[in-house]
């Protein structure tokens, strides 16, 4: 399997995130990716390539993200420091948001207000290297998708962070800035796949991906995740969200209660696979979160490491050109083993 990795990921290394009234150390750390890379090398799995500059990236980004949001992200760090030179020693975290009844169409001059306009939580610190890391991450996903779309590769893994599936067309949050899986799906579409399925197996609902494709009939979005009544990101991910307009019927949410074990989770995966078949997808994108692991510090399912081999094998049963995008997974020491188990299970099936 081709593995494209993000050479700039460590430029994004948040110090603190807001959690229930206090600043706590970030869960989404560079070591996560390093552990996956080390495990790939230890097993001699996959052909590793670093993402390289690509002139087509900006056009692809503009198909998924709003121009004013991309402009905001690109300049965010400079604007944060311009607000107060002392900010250079701090990560940027939002503290004010436009909820119902406020206007989102007017972009405020005040940077703190823009930070809130383009985000939905205070858990996603932004720093000097965040844009570069996220942009190279988008490149990673695009290149993995193009290698698969061209037919040169039957599958590829975009090994990148920060993750992407919580990022919407014009907002960041949940540790995500640019939606790598959505970009991969779009790249597959533009590479010739008429219908693409995105099957998100991260513990958390893929709210960004759902919202990006909600009214499109050419991309089926499916997410298996902790029930949003109790689990982050809380405000989206219910079973009655089925898509809208042309996309009616093209979104499937499979929420499961906190504490769910592998056998019940696997039933949900089989339901998802049935839906991908019924959609007659030409290609598959898997936002690969490993925070369904029993040892994950911020999640609540109970999958064991060996289960991930079976997850990979089940995904392979679809026999589709497939792009995996690295998402969550915060049991840092185990995330490499769990991620590579999925890939190995997929390739051995
Ligand atoms: Zn997650």
Boltz pocket constraint, residues with backbone or C-beta under 6 A from the ligand:
constraints:
  - pocket:
      binder: B
      contacts: [[A, 202], [A, 203], [A, 204], [A, 289], [A, 291], [A, 327], [A, 328], [A, 329]]
      max_distance: 6.0
